[in-house]
Amino acid sequence: HHMAHATYVAGLLLVHQLRLDEALIRLQTTQALAASSGNSQLRAQSLEYQGAVHFLAGRWSEAKSVQKQLMFHYQLRNYLPNKLGGNHLISTNS
C-alpha cells in the first residue's frame, strides 16, 4: 500500500504543477493500487482528484463520469457494512 500512497502524492504534485495528463495517469494508477490493496479511502481520494483534473482540463463529460463513479463508491461503501451488520461512519438512519 506504500506504493499507492507514493503514486497518489506524485499525482497531487503533478496537479499542482498543472501537468494534468501526467497527473491523471498517476491518479488512475493510485485508484487501481488502492482497490487491489483494499484501501477504500485512498481509492475515493484518487477519484476525487481525477474529477478535478478533468474539470481543470475542461473535459466535462469525463468529470461527470468520474463523479458518478465516486457517488457509487460512497453509496456502496456506506451500504455494505450496514447490510453485513458492521459499523459504518455515516449513518443513514436519523
VOVEX-900175 format. One record per residue (C-alpha): residue number from 1; residue in three letters; y, z, x. Coordinates in steps of 0.25 Angstrom, whole numbers, plus 5000, padded with zeros to 4 digits. Example, Ala and Ser with C-alpha at 12.3 -4.5 7.8 and 13.67 -1.06 7.14 Angstrom:
BEGIN
R    k    r    c2    c3    c1
R    1  ALA  4982  5031  5049
R    2  SER  4996  5029  5055
end
This chain:
BEGIN
R    k    r    c2    c3    c1
R    1  HIS  5000  5000  5000
R    2  HIS  5009  5001  5012
R    3  MET  5009  4986  5013
R    4  ALA  5014  4985  4999
R    5  HIS  5026  4995  5001
R    6  ALA  5029  4987  5014
R    7  THR  5029  4974  5007
R    8  TYR  5038  4980  4996
R    9  VAL  5048  4985  5006
R   10  ALA  5049  4971  5013
R   11  GLY  5051  4965  4999
R   12  LEU  5062  4974  4996
R   13  LEU  5069  4971  5009
R   14  LEU  5068  4956  5007
R   15  VAL  5074  4958  4993
R   16  HIS  5086  4966  4999
R   17  GLN  5087  4954  5009
R   18  LEU  5087  4944  4997
R   19  ARG  5075  4937  5003
R   20  LEU  5069  4936  4989
R   21  ASP  5057  4927  4991
R   22  GLU  5052  4935  5002
R   23  ALA  5054  4948  4995
R   24  LEU  5047  4943  4983
R   25  ILE  5035  4940  4991
R   26  ARG  5035  4954  4997
R   27  LEU  5036  4960  4983
R   28  GLN  5025  4951  4977
R   29  THR  5016  4956  4989
R   30  THR  5020  4970  4986
R   31  GLN  5016  4968  4972
R   32  ALA  5002  4963  4976
R   33  LEU  5000  4974  4986
R   34  ALA  5005  4985  4977
R   35  ALA  4996  4980  4966
R   36  SER  4984  4980  4975
R   37  SER  4987  4994  4980
R   38  GLY  4989  4999  4966
R   39  ASN  5004  5003  4969
R   40  SER  5010  5000  4955
R   41  GLN  5024  5005  4958
R   42  LEU  5025  4996  4970
R   43  ARG  5020  4985  4962
R   44  ALA  5031  4987  4952
R   45  GLN  5042  4989  4962
R   46  SER  5038  4975  4968
R   47  LEU  5038  4969  4955
R   48  GLU  5052  4974  4952
R   49  TYR  5057  4969  4965
R   50  GLN  5050  4955  4963
R   51  GLY  5058  4954  4950
R   52  ALA  5071  4958  4957
R   53  VAL  5068  4947  4967
R   54  HIS  5066  4937  4957
R   55  PHE  5079  4941  4949
R   56  LEU  5087  4940  4962
R   57  ALA  5082  4927  4965
R   58  GLY  5085  4922  4951
R   59  ARG  5071  4920  4947
R   60  TRP  5072  4925  4933
R   61  SER  5058  4921  4927
R   62  GLU  5051  4927  4939
R   63  ALA  5059  4940  4938
R   64  LYS  5056  4941  4923
R   65  SER  5041  4939  4926
R   66  VAL  5041  4950  4937
R   67  GLN  5048  4959  4927
R   68  LYS  5037  4957  4917
R   69  GLN  5026  4960  4927
R   70  LEU  5034  4973  4931
R   71  MET  5035  4977  4916
R   72  PHE  5020  4974  4914
R   73  HIS  5017  4982  4927
R   74  TYR  5025  4994  4922
R   75  GLN  5018  4993  4908
R   76  LEU  5004  4993  4914
R   77  ARG  5007  5004  4924
R   78  ASN  5012  5013  4912
R   79  TYR  5001  5009  4902
R   80  LEU  4989  5010  4910
R   81  PRO  4990  5025  4915
R   82  ASN  4993  5029  4901
R   83  LYS  4981  5022  4895
R   84  LEU  4972  5027  4906
R   85  GLY  4976  5041  4903
R   86  GLY  4984  5043  4916
R   87  ASN  4999  5047  4918
R   88  HIS  5010  5037  4920
R   89  LEU  5024  5038  4924
R   90  ILE  5031  5032  4912
R   91  SER  5027  5038  4898
R   92  THR  5026  5028  4887
R   93  ASN  5025  5040  4877
R   94  SER  5038  5046  4873
end
